[in-house]
Amino acid sequence: MVITAVSATDYNEKCTLDIWSKRTQTNPIQIRCTLREFFLFFTFLCPSYNLAMQDWFIQKLLNWVTEYLTNKNIDSPRLSAELLLSCVLGLKRIELYTQFDKSVTKQQLDKLHSLVERAGRCEPVAYLVGRTEFYSLEVDVTPDCMIPRPETELLVEMAIEFLRTRSGRQFVCDLCTGSGCIAIAIARNFSDCRIIATDISDAALSVAAKNIEKHQLGERIRLLCGDLFDPLVPHLDVEEFDLIVCNPPYVSAAEFENLGKNIKDYEPRLALFAGDDGLDIYRRIVENVDAFLKPSAALMLEVGYNQGQDVRQLFEQANSFSEVTIEKDFHGKDRIIIAKKQGIGG
C-alpha cells in the first residue's frame, strides 16, 4: 500500500470539491477555478485565517500570488508576484529563488496582502512598488508620471547610435521627460553629452530629480519646468541642440476611452491624452523645433503604432528636414520618427 502525504489545504479542497460536485452534479473540472479562488482568499487574502492556520514561506507565497493574479487576468502575473514580494521583503528578485524556504513575518504578510489586493484591482505594480526597469536601469515611478514602456527603449537606442556618429560634446534636449528615464538612459550610455529635460508637471519633475540623483547625473542633466520649448528661451545655455528627443502624449480621444483600467484609472491623463486625433503635441513641436536644432542635428519622437505616416507627413511639410524616416518596434509597428535637419547650405 502506498501512502501519499496530503496537505490540510489540499485535503480540504478535495473534500469540498467532492461534496460540491455530488450536490450540484457539476463536473469537478468546471468548478475547480472557482474553488481555487475561494481557497486563495481563505489561505492568503484572509489574514485572520492565514496567520492562525499555516506558516508561509517565499516559494509558497510566490505560487499563491501568481495564481491569484492569473485568476484576476493581470499581465505578467509571475513577474508581478516577484516584484511585490521583493518589495515587501527588501530582497532582489534573484534572492527570492535563493531563499525559497525563508519564512515571512506577520507584518510582511499584512503588507503583501494589501499590495496583492490592489494589484488584483488593476493598480499598476510599478506604482505599488515605486520603481520599474528601463534600459537596464532602475527608475523610480509614482502616479505623477507615466510608467516607462519597453517600446520607448528603442528611442534611447536610436538616440545613442546617432550621438556616437558625431564628434565633440553633444547637447541634447528631452521634452516631456516625465520620470527622466530617457535622459538618464542616454546620459548613462553616452558620457560626452549635456542634457536639458523639460516637463509641464512639477510633480513629474520631482520624480525625475530623484532619479537623476539616484544615478548621480546631476552635473549632466538639467531640469526645467514648462510646456515643451517654453522654459528653454530664458534659460538656454547652448544656442542650439545636436539632438532633441521626445516621448509626448499621443493618445487620441477614442483611444483614451478604450484604454485598459490599469492605464486609464491610474496613469496621469496629462501624459497620455493629445486631442481628438492624438497629434496635438506633434503639431506644436513641428511649429517651433527648427529654432532649437543645429544644422545636421536630429529630432527623434515616439509615436503611436498607427501614427507614423501622419507624423512623418507633418515634418516633411515643414521643409526644415532633409530626411524623415520611421523606425518600427519589436512588434513590427511604427514607433520612432527620426527627422534630420538640413546641413549648412543644404
Steps between C-alpha positions, in 0.01 A plus 500: 500500500631843405436786740511851349540807719227758439500851647201615706416759235516248214289253700241763585483613140453141379224429752319821420534429128356148544206622711422791267520273197257247648248763615502702178573218254762729350819376342783560754718647226238768430491620860871466578582856396232644729617282787859605447400865534307404817806334652730778384291738705483289812862386493666831421271797450311438823775585751318374811467152352842512342697590810316261725503197274832481321855624455602676180836494329626661180443217253144442617420872491638538147279217379187623675537863396577398141187288486287772656617763250456252215138449603458879501638519142791720605780527243824312577368348826822322594713810447245706692510252788880516507501880502242525779673243719843653434364838608348367822803291600766748385660235278614494139293280271782248466520476879143373513624184328810461713292533819197291398449357848524830689194563716309829494391701805147608582584864427641407159194287423267785591686737267507245220131430548419868444720530191366182340140614548582831331683326216195277454294816442736594211709757685838491320762297684768759410309760703444255786872427534608850395746401231547327166782403263580697187798441270654278773473784753279517808271802483271628775141568394188644663148571367632850415683360198446234236650156546779456241421243232743257333409651160651832609839333540522508120498882515797489738682251279452716189611811689821339627584365154457848350713671767783251446526609136584857601814656644543724801265567787137456404211705633170318536148611588244256641146639474219356718761326714259358762700271726819605319558147374597597143746772605655275765540203263665720236734663752601168652586355158654806332729685734592800284161670503310759699123473521221747572174323586166679516154410622180693566442313828684607817404171661650296216819707516529418870508132405755572226719690745508201736594269214776733382640512852465124532717449192741782592435701184424839656796668326393381155119525502317824570124511563274788397127529564283620215302407191723345232750769384362782719752472786796483264485861383605679822731227630665346194877464544566370147387672184359187336483126567667212323207275584145545628311195626141476617245241604196731503136435583349345186176325600193610303156559651365167371808308617486663843146373559610147414817489710531223755402571858863472612591795275187714483427495874856534630746664260493881462261617228729794430770257383263304278230704330583716197177621342242342275751337265795469740722728290470829691849489654668402173345802329631731771847347483528536124401868525790585732772238475699653215632784718644253751690263269850541360557428130526121448346442844214257558156489656378161626143440611303202623165456324195279537494180295258651246642855486827457313388617157302796635788627715754450223280706268488782756879524511549456127268797442713717730780512239762517777614139476704326236375156603205368701488125572293258707650228720289200601499341846551133585132435418549637148294812579595859414664640814772763440510797263852624420518839331847623403544871448665631185868576527663835431425592139261203475 
